[in-house]
Amino acid sequence: PGNLDGTPVFLGCSDTDFHIPKERVEETAVIMHERGGFVDIRFYNGMGHTINQEEIEVVKEMIGKL
């Protein structure tokens, strides 16, 4: 239960993350969208379990718009 009411949500993940299966990220995106979140989901090829500069920039932009 809950309502995200247009809250921006960024889900970035590697397609080969050994801690977070791609399917789990996709399921999470669906749930957050169903609860009203504005979901931006991105998969990065072969990145592993880390973050990249693009993800940082996307989140900085999202925060800046709030």
PERA-V702184 format. One record per backbone hydrogen bond with DSSP energy under -1.0 kcal/mol. NH is the residue of the N-H (numbers start at 0). CO is the residue of the C=O. If there is no record, write none. Layout:
BEGIN
[[NH & CO] [NH & CO]]
END
This chain:
BEGIN
[[3 & 34] [5 & 35] [6 & 3] [8 & 37] [10 & 39] [12 & 41] [14 & 43] [16 & 13] [24 & 20] [25 & 21] [26 & 22] [27 & 23] [28 & 24] [29 & 25] [30 & 26] [31 & 27] [32 & 28] [33 & 29] [34 & 30] [35 & 32] [36 & 31] [37 & 6] [38 & 36] [39 & 8] [41 & 10] [43 & 12] [49 & 47] [55 & 51] [56 & 52] [57 & 53] [58 & 54] [59 & 55] [60 & 56] [61 & 57] [62 & 58] [63 & 59] [64 & 60] [65 & 62]]
END
